[in-house]
Amino acid sequence: MWKNHLLIVLFFIMTLASGQQRDYIFGQLVDATQNEPIPFATIRVKDKALGVISNFDGTFKIPLRYKTLGDILSISCMGFESKEIPVQDLKEEESNIIILKPGTFELTEAVVSANIKELSAKQIVKIAVNSIPQNFPDNNFRLVGYYRDYQIKNKEYTNLNEAIIQFLDYGFGRKNNLYNQYKIYSYSKNPDFEIDSFAKQPYDYRKFNKVVPNAKMENDGGNEFITLIIHDAIRNYGIESFSFVDNLASDFVENHRFKLINESNYNKESIYEIELSFRNSDYLAKGKIFINTDDFAIHKLDYTVFKRKKPGDYSIAVNASERYSDGFEDMANEILYRINTEYIRGPSEKMILNYISFYNKVMLQRPAEFKSKFVIDLEDKSFKIRVNKIPADLDNIKTRDFKISYKNDFVPIKEFWFREDERTFVVCPHVGYERAEHLFKGLFLEREDLQVSDVKYGYGDIKDSLGNKLDERKWEYIHQYREFFTQEAKIGENMVEDMNNLMLKNLPLDSPEQPISALEMKNEYWMNTPLPTFKN
């Protein structure tokens, strides 16, 4: 199965490399033992601190100019041996498959006794959290990197937005990044990917056009980038972050179970790999935290929350199988969200953000395919229901299929007929019913106090030729991703000069009001656009 997947990926990469993107060299990282792609690996230009993170299918691209400069790629990933490759050794006209060997080994009792000195996994995590102020920069720093947000629908990317963004961070001495500032150096909606304007709207818990199942998502004015960075629990260790992690400094350790499973080598540093879990009757959370064995610096937090599957569970979505998926892989339980955050050694040996990826499932309630416009006709005391399509099986539609109420009292229906040339149902109530006299006086007398909200209507088994019920809005699952990959970091920078043309945090990145800043070294940064279609 994976060999087929690899061939498909290579076909697309070769197509891209020989087509629109000749300025790049393409590669794919593969696990030497599992023969599977390696996502979220770091690929950097050595001694320049510039680079990207591999995509879900292990692919990445590097500007061709680094080949002519004689640069070297430094490749590293948690749990794998690091590797260095001269860029000039990479091919231009086809994809470059790069094999990484696992660099993880199980902890023996001797290693545990010698290195951990009888500390439990829980104690290691507690020390690591308490050590955040010492291991992370407490003064000003800047990050410049590649940001993207996108959705996965039917195994294909949609609504791909890409940007180069600069962080202006005042340091971990300020326990959260809510007051930090950001600048957009470039932004684009990628036209090579489908644009679904309904799916990209902000979350809507009033009309339920777009919601997160079993959770509530607030994204400030639809700015997905801000939604991403406020979910970095390590950077925001002093405030509430997300469910069960809560306040990392005070709640995280007490809320979870921990198990030490491996020791890994990462960039020549020894790292403890610790599993974590939380469960109650409704939810399951699990993940891993990676901690340096020497100074207890947190290198990575990978955290996933699931809704536990229960007997009788079913989905109302038209693509119900996506309930147990993240768009890329199938899951045993319903995944609600996953947040993957990695930090690496930066200037002054302080830990700086390498990447953050935030996924959550979304349910859309799209507009009805077969829809009506409901009108109260005061002149002939009837209801006019105009539809956008000719209904199927008109002879089988009954008066009971029209359900109309006024102030919660049902209006009795006498008869109806369909005007095909106007695509309109004319529905006539029983005006002679004494018990319903107050309904008709309220509905059909022209007056100022008639409230539309007092009139409710619905339909029974009225369908179009494709089987769509009248005014039925169908639910659909899609998958939302937001990701930021650092390409350059500087600590101890004077930020006063950069306080112009700042990102407007309460507006989406594609707002025409968002300022785009000039950048002298813009060519030093690049966008690691994924392949248009993900194949599994």
Disulfide bonds with the S-S distance in Angstrom:
none
